Amino acid sequence: MDFSAAEKILNYTFKDKELLRRALTLSSYDFKKCNQSLEFFGDAIIEFIVSEKVFALDKDEGDLTNLRKSVVSDKSLGEVVRRLGLDKFLIKGEGDNNNKKAVPSAYEAVTAAIYLDGGLEAAKKFV
């Protein structure tokens, strides 16, 4: 599968195209080569990047936590994926059209894939 259009949307060209394919593959399509572990790792990377940004605001811990939660939520990540049009590239099994978690999870998985492929600075640029 050619992912050049997805790479254009992401503004990132993968050296390892398999990482992008895996980041966009849902377990309903291929449970063994799906995005679940990338999703797990990407969640931590996004939280780190956002935490680093909001830490600079010099607010108390509660305010920082609430700000990070508002940025790193299924709703906000899903909106970004839809706005980018990345949801059109999800590889899913038949009948998997109502998986509400799949869209924000794709953002997390793609973030991890970019991190693994290009390092922290590339991931920061994407996030």
Secondary structure by P-SEA (a helix, b strand, c coil): ccaaaaaaaaccccccaaaaaaaaccccccccccaaaaaaaaaaaaaaaaaaaaaaccccaaaaaaaaaaaccaaaaaaaaaaaccccccccccccccccaaaaaaaaaaaaaaaacccaaaaaaac
